[in-house]
Amino acid sequence: MRFLIVNAGQLLTFQGPDRPRAGAEMRKLGFYRGGAVLVEDGDISAAGLKDLVLRHPDAQRARIIDAGGRVVMPGFVDSHAHPVFAAPRLEDFSMRLEGKGYKEIAASGGGILESVNRVRGATEAALAERLTRWAGRFMECGTTTLEAKSGYGLDLDSELKMLRAIRRASEATALELVPTFLGAHAVPPELRERPQEYVRGLCSEMIPKVASDGLARFVDVFCEEGYFSESDSERILQAGLKAGLKAKVHADQLSRSGGTRLAARLKAVSADHLDRAVEEDLALLKEAGGVATLLPAANYFLGEPYPQARRIIDAGVPVALATDFNPGTAPCWNMQMVLSLAATQMRMAPEETLSAATINGAYALGLGKTHGSLEAGKQADIIILDVEDCREIPYYFGGNLVVLVMKKGSVVHATADLRPFD
C-alpha cells in the first residue's frame, strides 16, 4: 500500500545523526512546515518539503491522507514497560494513600510479589488476551512500539509463560512488542532465604532457556537494595550477554545502588529510572554511550521526587522517556501524559520531550536504525495529532490528541475525517 501524507502544519522528522540525540541535539526536530511523507510497502520513501516529496516518481500513485494543518511525527517508542500482568494492585494503592512506603508494602505481601501470585495462577491465553487489550489503548494514544518485560513469574515456567504471552499477543495486535526477560525483578517468596540459589538458577537455567527459545531480545535486572546487588546484577547480566541478549538495567531508583555504573561498565543499551544517580555515574554512562530512560509517571504515582532531567541532559547523556506501565507503580499507558510530566515537573523543553519519546526511545531499544524518525528507508510508524504546534503536545494533559496512527505503513487507528482517500 502506498500513502502520501500532505498538508502537515508541522512535520517533525527527527532527521539527524545515526545515534541517540544528546544535549542541544535533543531540541532539533527535523522540522518542516507544510511538509509531506510518502509511504510504500511499510517503509518511508520520502519525507520533508512537500515540493520535493511530490517529485518522487511514486507520489502521484499514492492514496492521500490530508493532515489538515496538524502535527505529523513518528509514533512514540515506549522503551520501558511491564504490560503483562493479571490484575491491578489496588490494595497497594490504598496502602500507599494511607502513607505506607514501597518497602513496607512489599514486606506485607504486596508489591511485585502480589503480581507474581496472580500471574502464576493465570493461563498464557488469559495473559495474552489482556495484553492485546492494553495494546489497543497504547496505539490509540500514539505508541507504535512498546517494550514488554516479564518479571511477574519468578520461576522458569511462569517467566516462559509471560514471554510466550507476549509472542502470542504480538500476533494479535499491530503494536510492535519488544520482549525483555526480567526474571531478576525480585527473589521469589519460596527462595527468600536462599537468594543465591535463585541467582544461580537465573544464570544457569532460565536465561539460557529464554535465549534458546528466542523469547527475548534483552535481559534486565532490578539492581536495588533488598532486590539484587550490583555484583549479583552483573553476574545475571553477564549470563544474558553470553546467551546473546542485550542488557538493560533498572538503575538507582530507590537508592544509589550502583545500577548506572553497572550499565556503563557492561555497555547496556539503557539505564532506567536514575532517580538517585550522581554526576560520577552520568559521566560513566555518557562515556559508554548508553541512554538514560526516565520514567516520571512512576514518580508521579508514588509521590516521589522526579529524576533531575536537566542535570542529565546537561551532562551530555541522551535521555529517553517511557511510561513504566505496570500494575503497581505506574498504571499509565499514555505517552502524552509522560511528556507533560517531563516538561512541567522535570523542566525538559517541549522539543526535548519529543526527541526523548521517539528517536531516543528507539535507541533505548536498539532500534534507532529503523525506528523513531521519518527518514527514507525507515519503518513507516507515523502519528498525526490534533494540534497546530508541537509544543501543545506536552502543554495539554489528561486526554488524547492523536487522530491517526500508522504502523508499518498501515493505518491502524484514525478518526473519520482523516481516513485515506484516493
Secondary structure, 3 states (H helix, E strand, C coil): CEEEEEEEEEEECCCCCCCCCCHHHHHCCCEEEEEEEEEECCEEEEEECHHHHHCCCCHHHCEEEECCCCEEEECEEECCCCCCCCCCCHHHHHHHHCCCCHHHHHHCCCCHHHHHHHHHCCCHHHHHHHHHHHHHHHHHCCEEEEEEECCCCCCHHHHHHHHHHHHHHHCCCCCEEEEEEEEECCCCHHHCCCHHHHHHHHHHHHHHHHHHCCCCCEEEEEEECCCECHHHHHHHHHHHHHCCCEEEEEECCCCCCCHHHHHHHCCCCEEEECCCCCHHHHHHHHHHCCEEEECHHHHHHHCCCCCCHHHHHHCCCCEEECCCCECCCECCCCHHHHHHHHHHHHCCCHHHHHHHCCHHHHHCCCCCCCCCCCCCCCECCEEEECCCCCCHHHHCCCCCCEEEEEECCEEEEECHHHCCEC
